[in-house]
Amino acid sequence: MSGQDRELRAALVREIGASGAFDADPVWREAFAAVPRHLFVPYYYVGVVGGYERRWGENPDPGARERWLRGAYEDTPLAIRLRDGELLSSSSQPSLMALMLAGLEVREGQSVLEIGTGSGYNAALLAHRLGDDDLVTTVDLDPDITESATRHLAAAGHRPAVVTGDGARGVPARAPFDRIIATCALPSVPRAWLAQCRPGGRILAPFATGLVALTVRDARHAEGRFLHTPAYFVPLRGASRSWQEQPDPEGLPVTARGSDLFRFLLALTAGALAPREAYDLWEREGRPQRERYGLTVDAEGDRAWLDDPGGPHAWPLPAA
């Protein structure tokens, strides 16, 4: 299998590279080339009519094992844990992972906290990139997830700190961190993360169907802009609300209802602007790309904004 694994991995790296995901930090290309994804997804689920089909690497049918291995190296998210038909955890799309890791702007010698362990693949990429497993801490609420991820990481030759706990609380025993990356969608930015991140540090997290990159000023203040790419992740468990709960754009033009960018604005302004008001702003401002939006986190709460945090277009976000 090793030869086929290397060929499939090399093809995946070429596909990620063609997407432009390595452009901001080409060093990640070598990490994706070195870390075998199939070790982190010994089984996964693919959607079929009426539910899910389980694929696993120990299937006695050679054809089924072949499908499992090829699927492990497709540039697609893989469902790895279900409960009563609900998706609890997944291995993210590799090209999106590469974009996020490049956007984290991590450098040698920096410590990183990952919120949402998943399969352990992302933690392995970070450990390989940094060259020191002890610089990586990953936390997840579900002990089944952290236990299996620990086994996957060991199989790949990595032993970062894997912690079972509430990711919203961070991991104070391992703080301070230079970088924090979340692989679950947030309803708000936990203040514990700011307190556990060094001044000048960076937090990158899914937020309102986008990815926000915040620079931490101190334990009470962080601010930054969104990256250009959309992102849809399993919500942070325990959160009281979800970005999937958006206002109904019914009655607005089809161009708006079908636009991912407009729905992003709807998510950011939910509770602050009615859908018609959001649409008027969207058209007036030239249908803004995600990079024009940003987020401020301080003692007054979370605020989303367009172009300028002190400008006319800023909206308080409801508390989680």
C-alpha positions in Angstrom: 0.0 0.0 0.0 2.9 2.4 0.7 3.7 3.0 -2.9 0.1 3.7 -3.8 -0.3 5.9 -0.8 2.7 8.0 -1.8 1.3 8.4 -5.4 -2.1 9.4 -4.1 -0.5 11.8 -1.6 1.6 13.4 -4.3 -1.5 13.8 -6.5 -3.4 15.5 -3.6 -0.5 17.9 -3.0 -0.5 18.8 -6.6 -4.2 19.4 -6.5 -3.9 21.6 -3.4 -1.0 23.5 -5.0 -3.1 24.1 -8.1 -5.8 25.7 -5.9 -3.4 28.3 -4.7 -3.6 27.2 -1.1 0.1 27.0 -0.6 0.9 30.4 -2.2 0.9 32.4 1.0 3.3 29.9 2.8 4.9 27.3 0.5 6.5 25.5 3.4 3.1 23.8 4.0 3.5 21.9 0.7 6.2 19.7 2.3 4.1 19.1 5.4 1.2 17.8 3.3 3.6 15.7 1.2 5.1 14.1 4.4 2.0 13.4 6.5 -0.1 10.4 5.4 -3.8 11.3 5.7 -5.0 7.7 5.5 -3.5 7.0 8.9 -5.9 9.5 10.4 -9.1 8.2 8.7 -8.9 4.4 9.2 -12.7 4.6 8.5 -15.0 7.3 7.3 -18.5 7.8 6.0 -19.7 8.9 2.6 -23.2 10.1 1.9 -25.5 7.7 0.0 -29.2 7.6 -0.7 -30.9 7.1 2.7 -27.9 7.7 4.9 -24.1 7.0 5.0 -21.8 4.2 3.8 -18.9 3.3 6.0 -15.5 2.8 4.3 -12.7 1.3 6.2 -9.1 0.2 5.6 -9.6 -3.3 7.1 -12.4 -4.3 4.8 -11.8 -7.9 3.6 -12.9 -6.9 0.1 -9.8 -5.5 -1.9 -12.0 -3.3 -4.0 -13.5 -1.7 -0.9 -10.1 -1.1 0.6 -9.0 0.5 -2.7 -12.0 2.8 -2.6 -11.2 3.7 1.1 -7.6 4.6 0.3 -8.5 6.6 -2.8 -11.2 8.5 -0.9 -8.7 9.3 1.9 -6.6 11.3 -0.6 -9.4 13.1 -2.3 -9.6 16.9 -1.7 -12.8 16.6 0.2 -14.0 16.6 3.8 -14.6 13.2 5.4 -17.2 12.4 8.0 -15.4 10.5 10.7 -17.9 10.4 13.6 -21.7 10.2 13.6 -24.2 9.9 16.4 -27.8 9.2 15.6 -27.2 10.4 12.1 -25.7 13.7 13.3 -22.2 14.7 12.2 -20.0 15.2 15.2 -16.6 15.3 13.7 -14.9 15.4 10.3 -11.6 15.5 8.6 -11.6 18.9 6.8 -11.1 19.4 3.1 -7.3 19.4 2.7 -7.1 22.5 0.5 -9.1 24.4 3.1 -6.8 23.1 5.8 -3.9 24.4 3.8 -5.5 27.8 3.4 -6.2 28.0 7.1 -2.7 26.9 8.1 -1.1 29.4 5.7 -3.4 32.1 7.1 -2.3 31.2 10.7 1.1 32.6 9.8 2.9 30.3 12.1 6.7 30.5 12.4 9.4 28.2 13.8 9.5 28.0 17.6 5.9 29.2 18.1 3.4 27.3 20.2 0.0 26.5 18.7 -3.3 25.6 20.3 -5.8 23.8 18.1 -9.5 23.8 19.1 -11.2 20.7 17.7 -8.9 17.7 17.4 -10.9 15.8 14.8 -8.9 13.0 13.3 -5.6 14.5 14.5 -4.4 15.2 10.9 -4.2 18.9 11.4 -2.2 18.6 14.6 0.2 16.2 12.8 0.7 18.8 10.0 1.4 21.5 12.6 3.8 19.2 14.5 5.7 18.4 11.3 5.8 22.0 10.2 7.2 23.2 13.6 9.5 20.2 14.0 8.7 19.9 17.7 5.6 18.0 18.9 5.6 19.8 22.2 4.8 23.1 20.6 1.4 21.7 19.5 -1.6 21.4 21.8 -5.0 20.1 20.6 -8.2 19.9 22.6 -11.6 18.3 22.0 -14.6 17.8 24.2 -15.2 14.2 23.2 -12.9 11.6 24.9 -13.5 9.1 22.0 -12.2 11.7 19.6 -9.1 12.5 21.6 -8.3 8.9 22.2 -8.6 7.9 18.6 -6.6 11.0 17.5 -3.8 10.1 19.9 -3.6 6.7 18.3 -3.6 8.1 14.8 -0.9 10.6 15.7 1.3 7.9 17.3 1.0 5.8 14.1 2.2 8.8 12.1 5.1 9.3 14.6 3.8 12.4 16.4 3.0 13.0 20.1 1.7 16.5 20.6 -0.3 17.3 23.7 -3.9 15.9 23.2 -6.3 17.3 25.8 -9.9 16.3 26.5 -11.8 19.3 27.6 -14.0 22.3 26.6 -12.2 24.1 23.8 -14.0 27.3 24.6 -12.0 27.4 27.8 -8.7 26.8 26.0 -5.9 24.9 27.8 -4.6 27.3 30.5 -2.1 24.7 31.7 -0.3 24.9 28.4 -0.6 28.6 27.8 0.5 31.1 26.6 0.2 30.3 22.9 1.5 32.3 19.9 -1.2 31.0 17.7 -4.7 29.6 18.2 -6.6 27.8 15.3 -10.2 26.5 15.6 -11.7 23.8 13.3 -15.2 24.4 14.5 -17.6 27.2 13.8 -17.9 29.8 16.6 -20.9 31.8 17.8 -18.5 34.2 19.5 -14.8 34.4 20.3 -14.1 33.0 23.8 -12.4 35.5 26.0 -10.3 32.7 27.4 -8.5 32.4 24.1 -7.4 36.1 24.2 -6.1 35.6 27.7 -4.1 32.5 26.7 -2.7 34.1 23.5 0.5 36.2 23.7 0.1 39.9 22.8 0.7 40.1 19.0 -0.5 36.5 18.6 -3.0 35.4 16.0 -6.3 33.6 16.3 -7.8 32.0 13.2 -11.3 30.6 13.4 -14.4 29.8 11.3 -17.0 32.5 12.0 -20.3 33.2 10.2 -19.5 30.9 7.2 -16.1 32.7 6.8 -12.6 32.6 8.4 -11.5 35.4 10.6 -7.9 36.1 11.4 -7.6 38.2 14.6 -4.5 39.9 16.0 -4.5 39.8 19.8 -3.6 43.1 21.5 -4.1 41.9 25.1 -6.3 39.7 27.2 -9.4 41.9 26.4 -8.9 43.0 22.8 -8.4 41.4 19.4 -9.3 42.6 15.9 -8.8 41.4 12.3 -10.3 40.8 8.9 -11.8 37.8 7.2 -10.0 35.7 4.7 -11.4 35.5 1.2 -12.6 31.9 1.4 -16.0 30.6 2.6 -15.9 27.9 5.3 -18.5 25.6 6.8 -17.6 23.7 9.9 -19.3 21.7 12.6 -20.4 24.2 15.3 -18.5 24.5 18.5 -20.4 22.0 20.8 -22.1 23.6 23.8 -22.7 26.9 21.9 -26.1 28.3 22.5 -26.6 29.4 18.9 -25.3 28.6 15.4 -24.5 30.5 12.3 -26.7 28.1 10.4 -29.7 30.0 12.0 -29.9 32.9 9.5 -32.7 35.3 8.6 -34.9 34.2 5.7 -34.1 36.2 2.6 -37.4 35.3 1.0 -38.7 38.2 -1.1 -35.3 39.5 -2.1 -33.9 39.2 -5.7 -32.7 35.8 -6.8 -29.1 37.2 -7.2 -29.0 37.8 -3.5 -30.8 34.7 -2.3 -28.3 32.5 -4.3 -25.2 34.5 -3.3 -22.8 33.0 -0.8 -21.5 36.5 -0.2 -24.9 37.9 0.6 -25.7 35.0 3.0 -22.4 35.8 4.7 -23.5 39.4 5.3 -26.9 38.1 6.5 -25.1 35.9 9.1 -22.9 38.8 10.3 -25.8 41.2 10.6 -28.4 38.9 12.1 -30.3 40.7 14.8 -28.8 44.1 13.7 -30.1 44.5 10.1 -33.3 43.2 8.5 -32.7 41.1 5.3 -33.9 44.1 3.2 -31.6 46.5 4.9 -28.7 44.0 4.5 -29.5 43.7 0.8 -29.6 47.5 0.3 -26.2 47.8 2.0 -24.8 44.9 -0.1 -25.8 46.5 -3.4 -24.8 50.0 -2.3 -21.3 48.9 -1.3 -20.7 46.9 -4.5 -21.4 43.4 -3.2 -18.4 43.3 -1.0 -16.0 40.4 -0.9 -15.2 38.7 2.5 -11.9 40.5 2.9 -13.7 43.8 3.4 -15.3 42.6 6.5 -13.7 42.3 9.9 -14.3 41.6 13.6 -13.5 43.4 16.8 -13.5 41.6 20.2 -13.3 43.7 23.3 -14.9 44.5 26.7 -18.0 45.8 24.9 -18.6 42.5 23.0 -18.1 41.3 19.5 -18.7 43.7 16.6 -18.6 42.9 12.9 -17.8 45.7 10.4 -17.3 46.6 6.8 -14.1 48.3 5.7 -13.3 50.2 8.9 -14.0 49.2 12.6 -14.7 52.8 13.3 -16.7 53.5 10.2 -20.4 53.8 9.7 -21.1 50.1 9.0 -20.5 48.2 12.3 -22.9 45.7 13.9 -22.9 44.3 17.5 -23.1 40.6 17.5 -25.5 38.9 20.0 -23.8 37.2 23.0 -23.5 33.5 22.8 
